[in-house]
């Protein structure tokens, strides 16, 4: 295509177009008497929930905090004041913990911490929607960042080591855990870093946060064979692997660093990155499906895949990028990361999905793509039962139909990344296009269902086979008797 020809007598460029080309530079003007062009507002790194998510009636209660506000979006709500008062006590505990380590006066420690927060408060303010953050003056904003940061870190430390009473009721403790992973309830990680810098080494705090994230992940480990329990327990006893630091995972720490030199954005960002894995971007670029990569994002249900001879397995990792399909002579094998479903799962998943719609969210949309993948496999409770029987889904929510409704409700308005699981989609397509695999797999499935549906049918089948064998032996002995 030829570039457009610029004519010398063309009309003056509109001011709004100059502003766009200058990327919102406030100094751009068309003349001394012209008003200054307003700067285009920056996209916040901690945005509000998009309207398209808020408008879904069944999901609207999963985005707002139940007991504690973190940051400016829900600050000052009357129903959150009980924990708001507790933040001062938690801040004192946090400061006191530093005082014990440093042998300094409480006021000196508090003053030093506050100054560190004040140094990053201006940058932290830019993380939020300008309408909400600008409504709070700088001093009040810095105070909020200080108290919220101390509260979050003290809560994380107490949760990991369980050495201190947090001063709150048990149900409040559970709800705080939920509220810390809401998109609108995030604290800039630079504020947490400022407060962490005087307590432990950076590597120690990174490990503490990794453990906290691991305790709250929406996944469960793959099943371990019974004979391995004894072996693992023996190794744990011999090498004394009961120290809580053994829970730290180097892959999780790499995920924390995968946002680049600036580090993570906030806790929800860390949670998401530990679920998609440190190689998420590279995995997306590596997705191939041969010459034809225009494949449907919809899959057959788990029941249909099973009937077609595709078996399900739980992967050894929990990364949402770790979805694989392999084809055998008669069967296919679909390997998926395990997912635990309980009361807090929906809230965390919805907020990660909302976060992935933000322009600042890196590494593609793996959580969205994985939820769409699971949603495609699930039409009803029977599909959930199949995945649950293979330890891919751990249902702590209720009935299998409730889990089916959860995924079908979440996945209705999502659009996966077009290249996510491209190789898997291609493999499933090729499996279904086989002339002999599907009929043979269906026949074997029906035969297995008929003769192996219970121990009694298996015993009856073996008994029938034994009778046939004995009858054949008896007939042979009659026709060809042994001669002495």
Steps between C-alpha positions, in 0.01 A plus 500: 500500500631844402546754783255792504613810310535812717390818316650837591162674495330252734294638790659544846522186714231491774628554853359169625696315231820683599435392860467136398816512291687664788376223733316740726779756547354788698736751337351442153322814380425653163570856605563729793137602530364146470399313815734225621407156372404275796723202559354162412457313829729204560358151520516400868695190596235428763180573307140473605296198395381550140130571462448191286600287804304708752180472296487120531244454775628162627855635545449849640564400864843356428689824435442701819677439834302341781702616802807708405579775249849527352573812297265787408216330309307372803662716766260642758207264440297469825477120482880468499577711807548212745819382329597860424547556874706181521749632241657726767563203731643297210728792408627513860572126488689538176704794632567318825629197309751723325594672827586166659729415208663841474514603869365844413223705657143439374459861390829498312406181317150628421638831376754327275234269355260787439771693318568200274131482414488874444787472252296265276151636573500729197579213266255273683222753445539458125411130533136591568219653302563877507143583600533297821862575591486876435204532736742421788768755595863385501537480878183293542602277211844438653341417836262257328789332316698470825218346706379275219854384422579418863167318531561288187855404595414423861206287384725312254770444762247378759330272246825337394656450841184487712697638792279794591136563570373747241237635735209415270231235493554182302243584233655846462839335442354292218324799342817713518681225312232522228502881494877520445459348153230734367608716206360822650658418834864483396796690642790597270784259555743793522330598828546148638863504388559827681363354823679166458842650447571552872383164638655210309724459203318533169535127435342416837192713440472362148493151647239598760274645231552190282385282788197721559408484131547124503265467799230682306531353152187375328657166421574169666802277445470195273414172672780293650490123482456330836837326492667842460353639824726275708804593288432876525439481876826311540695760304337780700602329824858433391571844361274691743313676221236638734642853504245741359763645268489176303164617367675770298518422129772635273258496206258716699783742580587519130136576431517794741786640295347435160337843479837653412729736684216680675393183682142388566215750498315365805398176678238404242763539230732265691218248547419504132862465393562203728200330337596565138870436562821692429511391134149619409603741226746256346237222511251718314749581225589132467140387434479338157246285321648442159375676191143540624483700821148640452344259741187535707536609862214267594571138593288192540378432852693275735243224445535525120879499521493198728264315265734581211787330682666803656616440856555772760799537728600757762829666412790501744506881511221750571597745223208592276743487208561130570222352283611221266344255259671185378367243255541126530410215262141483622477764771586862564612648832407850619708624793366793705614683815293420806257759637338517843147643513372652825320814621802724438586364154238697308601831658870454425443374146261784414745762623791343309282491191412867545870579550586327172275743311728786612757629247780478759447129564789320326555147367178458305173386656581153629253495788221608265606241244517220758158580646356507147667163438347344812163663425501338154558160658209543742136494390347340807567313823604183315794682341606632841480146637736375228758771569462454875557124472834576334602747775493794261223666698479481878142588592481664843204714397204263504333303222658444162220703343602802710852473358360471147285810556803688638716443190213547255412829670858630504591388149194646328653845444868410456715495187817286515826591334481375138836319525450342842514118491527508121691171488247335732208614286673372189571163663137455607382594151731241343382237747138559407581496129640145525292240316573210729579647844152631584294187409752266663525717810120515529475123463766442765336756728160332467656157547686619808188666637303181452750256648702711741239730654524318836710229672214250457489541123878453489472182710216375281704567185807325641281211609352469153847506344616233747202279415574534129867414553420195719238384250753528219755302702243233582394471135863471388565231764195303379602512137867436566527283813840443651640148439716341759 
